Amino acid sequence: MREKLQAIVSQVDEHREELIELVKTLISFETPAPPARNTKDAQTFIASRLKELGFGVDIWDVYPNDPNVVGTLKGTHSSEYNSLIINGHIDVAEVNEEENWEVGPFAPLVRDGVIIGRGAADMKGGMAGALFALQLLQKNGVELPGDILFQSVIGEEVGEAGTLECTKRGYTADFAIVVDTSDLHIQGQGGVITGWITIKSKQTFHDATRRNMIHAGGGMFGASAIEKMMKVIAGLQELERHWAVTKSYPGFLPGTNTINPAVIEGGRHAAFIADECRLWITVHYYPNETYESVSKEIEAHILNVAQGDPWLKDNPPMFTWGGTSMIEDRGEIFPSLEVDQNHSGVKLLAHTHEVVSTKEAIIDVSPTVTDGGWLGDAGIPTVIYGPGDLRNAHAVNEQVSIEQLVEYTKVLLAFIYEWSHTKRSE
């Protein structure tokens, strides 16, 4: 590593208390989602830090009191050198009043080499490390040739895809790092889509007519939508088992692609035969699949199941896929993300990790999902790379290792420097 850069990287150790204080400050902003609509103060803080570092700042409301922030630091030779998006979400997982926190979820505590607080691992630690890396580069008068975009987005915890709104606004780059929980692994991910399957009768029937529907000679062509949904659930289980046998992806255990019947709603009240039933499902699929293709597979299979039932054939299931918010419309999409190990950004990040940490870089897949899929979906080569582990994400007394946070900040600082100094032709 070049001498000047090494000297700046070493300053992370010298200023580690300042880094810890930045993590504590971010944790102290109460931004759980749900309930959401609470990130304005935290985002104003992020925006002010970016302005201090010379970034031009774009801030806009995605939802009331939940704005996105994008900071842009123009490079000295933008057209010739690589640009980078650093992406993270400012919202954190919800907190239940009965949870037994050591101090309090938003009263950060430092002890025994860790920082404790909601968001420490997922993902205010990563956000702080990225901001601190940029701060040290600015403090040392480093002028980067390529553009740097810092995205602090809302709504990741509830499928509100603040990152998607950034891509819609036209923000793009040659490479992107999502600084989410990955235990310093360089990761891609599978995808998730939720969907509603609805069975609805064309007519309504009194409860007293049930005998005419289910016993010999009743003569009534009717059915309970709730009971017919049982056939749909059986069909989904059959497809799930088929996927487990016929599909696989390196890094995932067999059968990781699942169809979860998560919520069922139906019926009016006890005096009616249930004329409608709705099933909310969550589908996990592999990095080499799309949410469009997977939802079409499910629809085709369930409609074939319906063809084998006289009543469902005449009252076929209906499908509604995805959504923009688990709060607003009870639906979400997380596109999958494949990592191209031959991409120059991935190679440089892996090399930088190995040089700075003196540990072999691990390139694999996350067992969960992040906003990284939206960046990949927009055609931006993207990886997930951040401090913290999934055992702590969403956990009571959530925490992040200070040593890992320091190591991560060093790697990211060096990568930002090297990537921005790499010509696009290289």
SVG drawing of the C-alpha trace seen along z (x, -y; Angstrom):
<svg xmlns="http://www.w3.org/2000/svg" viewBox="-80 -22 85 61">
<polyline fill="none" stroke="black" stroke-width="0.4" points="0.0,0.0 1.3,-3.4 3.0,-5.3 0.6,-8.3 -2.4,-6.1 -0.9,-3.8 -0.3,-6.8 -4.0,-7.9 -5.2,-4.3 -3.2,-4.2 -5.1,-7.3 -8.2,-5.1 -6.4,-3.6 -5.3,-7.0 -8.9,-8.3 -10.8,-5.2 -12.6,-7.0 -13.9,-9.6 -15.2,-6.7 -16.9,-5.1 -18.6,-8.4 -19.9,-8.7 -21.5,-5.2 -23.0,-6.2 -24.4,-9.4 -26.1,-7.6 -27.5,-4.9 -29.0,-7.7 -31.3,-8.8 -34.5,-6.7 -35.2,-5.4 -37.0,-2.0 -39.2,-0.8 -41.9,-0.1 -43.2,-2.5 -41.0,-4.5 -41.7,-8.2 -38.9,-9.2 -35.7,-9.6 -35.6,-13.3 -33.3,-14.3 -30.9,-11.5 -30.9,-12.3 -30.4,-16.0 -27.3,-15.0 -26.0,-12.8 -26.6,-15.6 -24.7,-18.2 -21.7,-15.8 -21.6,-15.3 -21.7,-19.1 -18.8,-19.5 -16.9,-17.0 -17.5,-19.0 -20.4,-16.9 -23.3,-18.5 -26.4,-17.2 -29.8,-16.2 -32.5,-15.5 -36.1,-14.7 -39.0,-13.1 -39.9,-9.5 -42.6,-9.5 -43.4,-12.3 -40.6,-12.7 -38.6,-10.0 -36.3,-11.6 -33.5,-10.1 -30.1,-11.8 -27.6,-11.5 -24.3,-13.3 -22.2,-13.7 -18.5,-14.6 -17.4,-15.4 -14.0,-14.0 -11.2,-16.1 -11.4,-14.0 -14.8,-12.4 -15.0,-11.4 -11.8,-9.4 -11.8,-7.7 -14.1,-5.2 -17.1,-6.4 -18.5,-4.7 -21.8,-4.6 -21.6,-3.9 -25.1,-2.9 -26.7,-2.3 -30.1,-2.5 -30.7,-4.8 -33.7,-2.9 -33.3,-0.1 -35.3,2.9 -38.3,2.4 -38.1,2.5 -40.6,4.2 -41.3,2.5 -40.8,5.9 -37.3,6.4 -34.7,6.6 -32.0,4.3 -29.0,3.8 -29.4,0.0 -31.8,-0.9 -31.9,-0.4 -31.1,-4.0 -28.7,-4.7 -25.5,-3.3 -23.2,-1.5 -19.5,-0.7 -18.0,2.2 -15.8,5.3 -14.7,4.2 -18.2,3.8 -20.7,1.0 -24.3,2.0 -27.4,0.4 -30.1,0.8 -28.5,0.5 -24.9,1.2 -24.7,4.1 -27.6,3.4 -26.3,1.0 -25.3,-2.3 -21.8,-0.8 -21.3,-0.5 -22.7,-3.9 -20.4,-5.5 -17.3,-3.6 -18.0,-4.9 -18.5,-8.5 -15.4,-8.3 -13.3,-7.0 -14.4,-9.9 -13.7,-12.3 -10.1,-11.1 -9.5,-11.4 -10.9,-15.0 -8.9,-15.9 -5.7,-14.8 -6.4,-17.0 -7.0,-14.0 -8.6,-15.0 -10.2,-12.0 -10.3,-11.8 -13.5,-9.8 -17.0,-10.7 -18.2,-9.5 -21.9,-9.2 -23.0,-8.6 -26.6,-7.3 -28.3,-7.3 -31.7,-5.8 -34.9,-5.0 -37.3,-2.1 -35.1,1.0 -36.4,2.7 -40.0,2.5 -39.5,2.9 -39.9,-0.7 -36.8,-0.7 -35.3,-4.1 -32.5,-2.8 -35.0,-2.2 -36.0,-5.9 -32.3,-6.8 -32.0,-4.8 -35.3,-6.4 -33.7,-9.8 -30.9,-8.9 -28.1,-8.2 -25.6,-5.7 -21.9,-4.8 -19.3,-2.3 -19.5,-0.3 -21.5,-0.2 -20.9,1.1 -23.9,1.6 -22.3,1.2 -24.8,3.6 -24.2,6.5 -21.9,9.0 -19.2,9.8 -16.7,8.3 -17.6,10.9 -18.1,9.7 -21.6,10.8 -24.4,11.2 -27.8,12.3 -31.0,14.2 -34.2,12.3 -37.5,12.0 -41.0,11.2 -44.3,11.2 -47.6,11.9 -51.3,12.3 -53.3,15.2 -57.0,14.5 -59.9,17.0 -63.3,15.3 -66.7,16.8 -69.0,15.2 -71.9,15.6 -72.4,15.5 -74.3,18.2 -75.9,18.6 -74.2,20.9 -77.3,23.1 -76.7,24.1 -73.4,25.9 -75.1,29.3 -76.2,28.7 -72.6,28.0 -70.9,31.0 -73.4,33.9 -74.9,36.1 -77.9,34.7 -77.4,31.2 -77.4,29.8 -75.6,26.5 -72.4,25.5 -70.7,23.6 -67.7,23.9 -65.9,22.4 -63.0,20.2 -61.1,21.0 -61.3,24.8 -60.3,24.3 -57.3,22.3 -56.1,25.5 -55.7,26.9 -53.7,23.9 -51.4,24.3 -50.9,27.9 -50.0,26.9 -47.4,24.4 -45.8,27.0 -45.6,29.3 -43.9,26.6 -41.5,25.8 -40.4,29.4 -40.0,29.5 -37.7,26.4 -35.7,28.0 -34.9,30.9 -34.5,29.1 -32.8,25.8 -29.6,24.9 -27.0,22.2 -23.5,22.2 -23.3,21.1 -26.9,21.9 -28.1,25.0 -30.5,27.1 -34.1,25.9 -33.2,22.4 -35.7,21.2 -38.9,21.4 -42.6,20.4 -43.9,19.4 -47.7,19.2 -47.3,16.4 -50.7,14.9 -54.2,16.1 -57.4,14.0 -60.9,15.0 -64.6,15.2 -67.1,12.6 -68.6,14.1 -70.1,17.3 -73.5,16.9 -71.8,17.0 -70.0,19.6 -66.6,18.0 -66.8,16.3 -63.3,15.0 -59.9,16.0 -56.6,14.3 -53.1,15.9 -50.0,13.8 -46.9,15.6 -43.2,14.8 -41.0,16.3 -37.2,16.6 -35.4,17.3 -31.8,17.6 -29.4,14.9 -29.7,16.2 -33.5,15.8 -35.8,12.8 -38.9,11.9 -40.8,11.7 -39.9,15.3 -40.5,16.8 -43.9,15.2 -44.9,16.5 -43.8,20.0 -46.0,19.9 -49.0,18.6 -48.7,21.2 -48.5,24.0 -51.4,22.9 -53.6,22.3 -52.9,25.8 -53.9,27.0 -57.1,25.0 -57.8,26.8 -58.0,30.1 -60.8,28.8 -64.3,28.2 -65.1,25.2 -61.6,23.6 -61.6,24.1 -64.7,21.8 -63.3,19.5 -59.6,19.4 -57.1,17.9 -56.0,14.3 -52.5,13.0 -51.1,9.7 -47.3,9.5 -44.9,7.2 -45.6,3.8 -43.7,0.7 -44.1,0.9 -44.9,3.4 -46.5,0.5 -48.5,-1.2 -49.6,1.7 -48.4,4.9 -46.0,5.9 -42.3,5.8 -39.7,6.8 -36.0,7.4 -34.4,8.2 -31.6,10.8 -27.9,9.8 -25.2,11.9 -21.6,10.9 -19.3,11.1 -16.0,12.2 -14.1,11.1 -15.4,7.5 -12.5,5.1 -14.3,3.5 -14.8,6.9 -11.2,7.9 -9.9,4.6 -12.1,4.8 -11.0,8.4 -7.3,7.4 -7.7,4.3 -9.3,6.4 -6.5,8.9 -3.8,6.3 -5.3,4.2 -6.7,6.9 -4.0,9.6 -6.9,12.0 -8.2,13.9 -11.3,12.2 -14.4,14.3 -16.8,13.9 -20.1,15.6 -23.8,15.0 -25.9,13.5 -28.6,15.6 -30.7,12.5 -31.6,9.6 -30.6,6.0 -31.2,3.0 -28.2,4.2 -30.5,5.9 -32.1,2.6 -28.7,1.3 -27.9,4.5 -31.4,4.3 -30.4,0.9 -27.3,2.3 -24.8,1.1 -22.2,3.8 -22.8,4.1 -21.6,6.0 -22.6,6.1 -19.7,5.4 -20.0,4.2 -19.2,4.9 -21.4,6.8 -23.0,10.2 -26.5,11.5 -26.5,13.0 -26.6,9.5 -28.8,7.9 -32.3,7.3 -31.2,8.8 -31.8,7.6 -28.5,5.9 -27.5,5.7 -23.7,5.0 -20.8,4.6 -17.1,5.4 -15.0,2.3 -12.0,4.1 -14.0,5.2 -15.4,1.7 -11.9,0.3 -10.7,2.9 -13.7,2.3 -13.1,-1.5 -9.5,-1.0 -10.4,1.3 -13.2,-1.0 -10.9,-4.0 -8.2,-2.3 -10.7,-1.0 -12.3,-4.4 -8.9,-5.9 -7.7,-3.1 -11.0,-2.7 -11.3,-6.5 -7.7,-6.5 -8.4,-3.7 -9.1,-4.8 -12.2,-3.5 -10.2,-1.8 -8.4,0.2"/>
</svg>
